[in-house]
Amino acid sequence: MPRRMGARAADALWRRARSGSGVWLAAAIVASGLRLLRRIAKREREVVFQSELAAGEQLVIRLVQRGEGDDLPPAEGT
């Protein structure tokens, strides 16, 4: 219930901000920013790959930037 009350308060702040008051506009922006930060912080990370390594196996993680991967050497073992 407190989450919904925060949303209702932010909506009320935006209604007052539209009347032209700079103070209410600033309060509405801060309230919306806090709601956004709370939503982003609550996101759970998605597992995209999961595997168990056997003895002697290794895992290599590389970051390849978009558009820059064409001139990289092939990965070991391929």
C-alpha positions, 0 to 999 in steps of 0.5 A: 500500500505505501508504494501506491500512496507514493504514486498517488502523491507524485501524480498530485504533485504533477497536477499542481506542477502543471498549474505553473508553479516552479516549486511544485514542478521541482517537487514532482521531478524529485518524486518521479526520480525517486520512483524511477531509482527505486524501480531500477534498484529492484530489478533482478538480474537475468541469468542468460547462461548457466553451466557447470565446469568440469575439472580442467575446463575454463571459462573466458569472458570477453566484452566485444563492443558493437561494430568493433568486433570484426578485427578481433582474433578468433577465440582460443579453441575455435 
